[in-house]
Amino acid sequence: MKENSINIKVGIAERIYPLSVNVEDEETVRLAAKNINDKIKEYLNMYAAKDKQDILAMIAITFAVDNIKNRKGSTAQLNETDMNESLLEIQHLLASSLQESAV
């Protein structure tokens, strides 16, 4: 086991899963398990699925789609930031060039 790791148990869909996680990730892992269990309850109320495997698959798809959307949003935001920095650099170069040609 890594020096920074701890062993924890999380319950998902009425099953216990032992995990080894970084100490600083424990709260995040427990919150993730809680979110999954909350979604299971929500989906069981919304859909007629009797098999929790089907519910877990639907939740996995939902979380994967959300993750992809968030990454796309982060990438777009990053690209916009890069573009703004490049525009500022071009603006600075143009200003410098205009000052040199005026002299």
N, C-alpha and C positions, 0 to 999 in steps of 0.2 A: 504494500500500500504506500502511496506517495506520502511524503512528510506533511503536506498541506491538506490531506484528504481525511474524510471521516466516513464511517459507515452509517447509513440511515435506512429506514424502511418507510416506503410510501404506499398508501392504499389507492388503487385505481380499479374501479368497477368491482369492488368487493374482493379484490385480490391484493396481496401484499407483495411488494417488489423491493428486495434489498438492493441498495445502490451504494457505490463509493463515489463521493462528490468532494469537490474542493470546499473547504470550510466557508469561504465567502459566497459560494453558490447554493448553500443549503436552503436559505430562505426562498430563493428563486425557484429551486426544484420543488419545494413544498407548495409554493403558490401555483406552479404549473400543474401539479397533481390536483390541487383544489379546483383550478379552472377546468380541467378535464372532467372531474367528477360533477361539477356544476353543469357542464355541457351535457353530460350523460343524462342527468335528471331532466334537463330542458328538452333534449331530443326524445327521451322516453315519453314525455308528456305530449310532444308534438306529433310523433309518428307512431304507427302501429307496429313497429319492429319489436319483435320479442327477443331476438338474439342480440346480446350486447356486443358481439363481434361486428355486426352490421352498424350499430351505433358508433362504435369506436372507429370504424372505417370512415363513416360520415364526418366524425369529428376531426380525424386526421386530414381529410380533404379540406375541411373548413380552415383549420389552422395552417395548412400548407399554402392555401390560396392567400390567406391574410399575410403570411410571411413573405410570399413573393411580391404582393402589392407593396408591403412596407419596404422591401429591398429596392423595388423599382422607384418608389418615392424618394428613398435615400439617394439613389443614383442620380435621379433627376435633379435633386437639390444640390448634390455634389457637383454635377455638371454645370448648373447655374452659377454656383460659387466660383468654379474654375473659369467660366466665361467672364464673370464680372472682374475677376482678378486680371485676366488677359486684357480686357477692355481698358482697365485702369492703367496697365502697363503700356498699352498702345497710346493711350492719351498722354501719358508722361513722355513717351518717346517723341510724339508729335510736338508737344509743347517745347521739349528740349531742342528739337530740330528747327522749329520756328524761331526760337531765341537765337540759335547759332547763325541762322541765315539772316537775321535782322542786324547782326553785328558786323 
